[in-house]
Amino acid sequence: MKTAEAKNIPSCYIPYARASALDPEIAANYIAHTHIGDPDADAVIEQMASLDGGTSARLLRLGLNTEDPGEREQVLRDAPSALRNFLRKLDTPPDWVDTSAYMPGIRMFHRNSRLVLGAFVGGTLIEGFSTNISKSFLTTGRLREYGVRRLRQNNRHMIELFMPGGMERSGDGWKLSIRVRLVHAQIRYLLKKSEEWNIEELGVPISAAHMGFSAAAFSARLLKHLESLGAEFNEEERKSFMKVWRHSGFLMGVPEAILFRDEEEALRLFDVGRMCEPTSEPESIAMANSLINSAPLVIGITDTSARYALAKYVYRVSRALIGNTLADELKYPANQTFGVLQWFRLQSRYSQMMNRLFPKRNRDNNFSQFTSLLEASAFDAAGISYRLPDNLYAEESQEW
């Protein structure tokens, strides 16, 4: 990462001085990026704003699924110039991208897949949305439905990143990373047009700072939580896992000036960024609790008592992962965390042994249900949707 000077600090970032005392360069760089969105993707959305949803979805589908540059220029000859320029830039990845180095991380992901989703939902996703990025998403409404949808979308995105070939130009991990980027740009565009967002107070919606923070959380913090849950991996797998996420972060529009280079840098960015952010706001609290209470719905549990029991279990694991300070900020139910992770690791070993001995058994305990979120992240038989939200408010937007 390169560093930038912090100017015109958004008023909500009062804790910045404390973060600056810890690491002035990273803190200044973080604050500087609260003023930056995603110029390339934002230009695409600006130029496509006058098109109807079906036309824009068709152009995005053609652009992202036509790999040959010459053929793509032909099929998109009447498309907005910003879209053509955006796709041309994607044809030439940075020198550090090496998809051949991703296989160790892919193997690690699939070997620990059930623990990955537990660490992701109970730890990383909560931490990733603990910043003011949650304000951008909660403004759209439909809180409970949003939690279920967000869990499924994030789970599917991560699964596709770690499919063999997923980060190649033709892979769904590559395409979904770009789709995330364009959805963020669309929400940013809609928020800027509305009266719901105060840039002087909050900075740019879904800023580069928040995206850089999220990329660090989804990678390095995920590795930390995986270790806490008992996953095992070697140094090669660890570095490979980080490389996959770094590539995805780049595709999602994180500027290289705030994109981590390795695990150590990602953890430092996470720590300093967290200190820059204000104490968890109501939107972060609502987002975190919505995500946890959505977990039972994602796997199809509709019985009230069963949903409550699983949510209670997820709260306990999540509190143990993210720590009492953040859990209390997010208004988690009071729970003791002593022995929670040890018990989880014991359940994991027991589950692995029983799966080997009785592979066809069906278990309905909280551990099995919580770690089944991977299988429950349904794949749309129609493939990736390239529609974008056409209204800031979910209840007024067409399905996307």
Stockholm file with secondary structure:
# STOCKHOLM 1.0

chainA/1-400         MKTAEAKNIPSCYIPYARASALDPEIAANYIAHTHIGDPDADAVIEQMASLDGGTSARLLRLGLNTEDPGEREQVLRDAPSALRNFLRKLDTPPDWVDTSAYMPGIRMFHRNSRLVLGAFVGGTLIEGFSTNISKSFLTTGRLREYGVRRLRQNNRHMIELFMPGGMERSGDGWKLSIRVRLVHAQIRYLLKKSEEWNIEELGVPISAAHMGFSAAAFSARLLKHLESLGAEFNEEERKSFMKVWRHSGFLMGVPEAILFRDEEEALRLFDVGRMCEPTSEPESIAMANSLINSAPLVIGITDTSARYALAKYVYRVSRALIGNTLADELKYPANQTFGVLQWFRLQSRYSQMMNRLFPKRNRDNNFSQFTSLLEASAFDAAGISYRLPDNLYAEESQEW
#=GR chainA/1-400 SS CCCCCCCSCCTTCTTHHHHHHHCHHHHHHHHHGGGCCCHHHHHHHHHHTTSCHHHHHHHHHHHHHCCSHHHHHHHTTTSCHHHHHHHHHHTSCCTTCCGGGCHHHHHHHHHTHHHHHHHIIIIIHHHHTSSTHHHHHHTTCCHHHHHHHHHHHHHHHHHHHTSTTTTSTTSHHHHHHHHHHHHHHHHHHHHHHSSSCCHHHHCSTTCHHHHHHHHHIIIIIHHHHHHHTTCCCCHHHHHHHHHHHHHHHHHTTCCGGGSCSSHHHHHHHHHHHHHHSCSCCHHHHHHHHHHHHHHHHHTTCCCHHHHHHHHHHHHHHHHHHHCHHHHHHTTCCCCCCTTHHHHHHHHHHHHHHHHHHCTTCCCCSHHHHHTTHHHHSCCCTTCCCCCCCCSSSGGGSCCC
#=GC SS_cons         CCCCCCCSCCTTCTTHHHHHHHCHHHHHHHHHGGGCCCHHHHHHHHHHTTSCHHHHHHHHHHHHHCCSHHHHHHHTTTSCHHHHHHHHHHTSCCTTCCGGGCHHHHHHHHHTHHHHHHHIIIIIHHHHTSSTHHHHHHTTCCHHHHHHHHHHHHHHHHHHHTSTTTTSTTSHHHHHHHHHHHHHHHHHHHHHHSSSCCHHHHCSTTCHHHHHHHHHIIIIIHHHHHHHTTCCCCHHHHHHHHHHHHHHHHHTTCCGGGSCSSHHHHHHHHHHHHHHSCSCCHHHHHHHHHHHHHHHHHTTCCCHHHHHHHHHHHHHHHHHHHCHHHHHHTTCCCCCCTTHHHHHHHHHHHHHHHHHHCTTCCCCSHHHHHTTHHHHSCCCTTCCCCCCCCSSSGGGSCCC
//
